[in-house]
Amino acid sequence: PRSTLFPYTTLFRSGAARAAEAANLDALVIGDPGGTQPNSDDSYVLTTAGAVAIATADLRLLLALDLRGSAPPLRIAEDLGVLDVMSGGRVELLLRPGDDDTWRADMAAVLAAWTGWPMPDGSTVPVTPAPLQPALPAWLSDGDTASCPRGGRAVVFVDWPGSQPDLDALLRMRERRDGARASTVVVRAHQVAAEALAAVIRALGTVVGPCLRCPPGEVPILCADATDWLQHRTELHEPPPRTELQEPPPRRDQ
């Protein structure tokens, strides 16, 4: 999967952020795209993202924000610029649309903040620091799917099946992604216990990710092979140990 969602409290206690990067996951969702979990306020998300940025080097950081928490939009824009710089340009946004008419204006202001922030006197002043990326990737999320306000790629959310994913679970994930015409899959694992996270992350990197990326006809064999390697460390995906070359036995004279 491109992204995975974990609860804040287990990100660092279990080393989930570093483990996700080591397992070759593409990104980590920080926050709750549905806005129903505790501590989903933008301030918590931005603070946690700073810690994840320091703990990782390549993992993309998808921040679930609603622009209606305790932090005003200008403060959010400033923090996003800092986070993108300190992470080396790895920040992306999952925005939960608000019900009021001013929400889209705030979203547009945040996304354009580094070009010019509107001031009360009608002038504009660029927010600093500017992100490393020319424009932060952003999606509008309802908790089940997310679309890009500028058009293009879509995101789909699927739940962790609760155990080692089998072929049927993987095919359902692919069907959900293809049905939504999405290019990004977020696996929601926020209900997974801390002691089980390591196994879940290994399965995501070893089985789920490759089976979502491969051609349809290769899913059954790849699922079987990857699961067998994950559980038993078979020699199918691990080369046999190297041995010293032995001298051939001497030839007998006939």
Disulfide bonds with the S-S distance in Angstrom:
none
